């Protein structure tokens, strides 16, 4: 799913099963990931172009666009 973040860039977010890790890509390269848990979002930064704040923003927008697995909302 393509997500436009607060920095104006468009990121590709891979779907994952409930509790799985959603990989975030910029220009085809993985920059980090997030896991949607019941009470929080856990992020992993894997590229200097990403920050925890950016990945949380992308995760929030992903959920708002309907990308969350069933039962996560």
C-alpha positions, 0 to 999 in steps of 0.5 A: 500500500502506498502511504504519503507521510508528513515529509511529503514522500510516498512510502510503500508499506507491505501488508503483514498478518496480525502481529506481523512486521510491516516493511516500509520501503522508499524507492524500493529500499527497506528503511524500517518496519513496524508491528501493530500491537493492541496497545502500541506500535513498535518500530524498527529503523534500518536506514538513516533516512528513517526515524522512529517518529516517521515510522509511527506517522507512516503506521498511523496513516497506514491504519487510517487508510484501512491497512490494519489487519482485521481486529486491530481497530 
